Amino acid sequence: MTRSTLEDHALSFKARGIYAYLMSKPESWTVNMKDLQRGKDGREAVQSGLKELQAVGLAEYRVLPGNGGEWVLHEVPPGKRVYR
């Protein structure tokens, strides 16, 4: 995970925290809304954080035929380069 995302002040601490938590999970881990809601933040807070990440291209919700959908995270938004 690039530090630039965690230092991006255009994102709320909520969105950065969700992003850091999800990026710390193994690739095979599936995003579970109940897992994300086990803290003090409720469903609406978690959903708004994910939508914030989606708006900047760090998260993408893919609809799966006949099986709901899945969240996919990007270390860098598609089409954007990070210089180190």
Secondary structure per residue as TSV (DSSP state, phi and psi in degrees):
chain	resnum	aa	ss	phi	psi
A	1	M	-	360.0	132.8
A	2	T	-	-77.8	142.2
A	3	R	H	-67.2	-25.0
A	4	S	H	-59.2	-34.1
A	5	T	H	-67.1	-42.8
A	6	L	H	-71.1	-20.1
A	7	E	T	-100.6	5.3
A	8	D	-	-77.8	103.8
A	9	H	T	-74.4	-3.9
A	10	A	T	-76.1	-17.9
A	11	L	S	-98.3	144.6
A	12	S	-	-71.2	159.9
A	13	F	H	-60.0	-34.4
A	14	K	H	-59.7	-50.3
A	15	A	H	-64.9	-41.5
A	16	R	H	-65.4	-37.2
A	17	G	H	-66.8	-44.1
A	18	I	H	-61.2	-44.5
A	19	Y	H	-60.9	-48.2
A	20	A	H	-62.4	-42.6
A	21	Y	H	-61.3	-47.8
A	22	L	H	-68.9	-36.8
A	23	M	H	-70.2	-19.7
A	24	S	T	-79.6	-11.1
A	25	K	S	-83.1	154.2
A	26	P	-	-67.1	157.1
A	27	E	T	-54.8	-32.9
A	28	S	T	-79.4	-8.3
A	29	W	-	-72.1	139.4
A	30	T	-	-103.8	133.9
A	31	V	-	-65.6	126.1
A	32	N	-	-122.8	117.4
A	33	M	H	-58.9	-36.4
A	34	K	H	-63.8	-36.6
A	35	D	H	-64.7	-42.7
A	36	L	H	-68.9	-24.9
A	37	Q	T	-93.5	4.7
A	38	R	S	-73.8	-14.1
A	39	G	S	-84.5	-157.1
A	40	K	S	-73.1	-26.8
A	41	D	-	-75.9	138.3
A	42	G	-	-89.4	-174.0
A	43	R	H	-57.7	-45.2
A	44	E	H	-63.6	-38.8
A	45	A	H	-65.5	-43.7
A	46	V	H	-64.9	-44.6
A	47	Q	H	-63.1	-39.6
A	48	S	H	-68.7	-34.5
A	49	G	H	-65.0	-42.7
A	50	L	H	-65.2	-38.9
A	51	K	H	-66.4	-34.8
A	52	E	H	-63.1	-44.0
A	53	L	H	-65.0	-37.2
A	54	Q	H	-64.9	-40.3
A	55	A	H	-63.4	-29.4
A	56	V	T	-99.1	3.5
A	57	G	T	87.0	11.1
A	58	L	S	-89.0	-16.8
A	59	A	E	-135.0	147.6
A	60	E	E	-139.8	132.8
A	61	Y	E	-100.7	120.3
A	62	R	E	-108.9	126.2
A	63	V	E	-79.9	130.0
A	64	L	-	-104.3	127.8
A	65	P	T	-56.4	121.9
A	66	G	T	70.0	5.9
A	67	N	S	-139.8	32.3
A	68	G	-	73.0	-120.4
A	69	G	E	-164.0	-179.9
A	70	E	E	-145.1	147.6
A	71	W	E	-91.5	134.1
A	72	V	E	-121.4	129.4
A	73	L	E	-102.3	147.8
A	74	H	-	-118.9	136.8
A	75	E	S	-69.3	-35.8
A	76	V	S	-131.9	135.1
A	77	P	-	-55.6	141.0
A	78	P	T	-53.0	133.1
A	79	G	T	86.3	-3.0
A	80	K	-	-111.5	139.6
A	81	R	-	-106.2	145.7
A	82	V	-	-112.8	128.6
A	83	Y	-	-102.8	130.8
A	84	R	-	-109.3	360.0
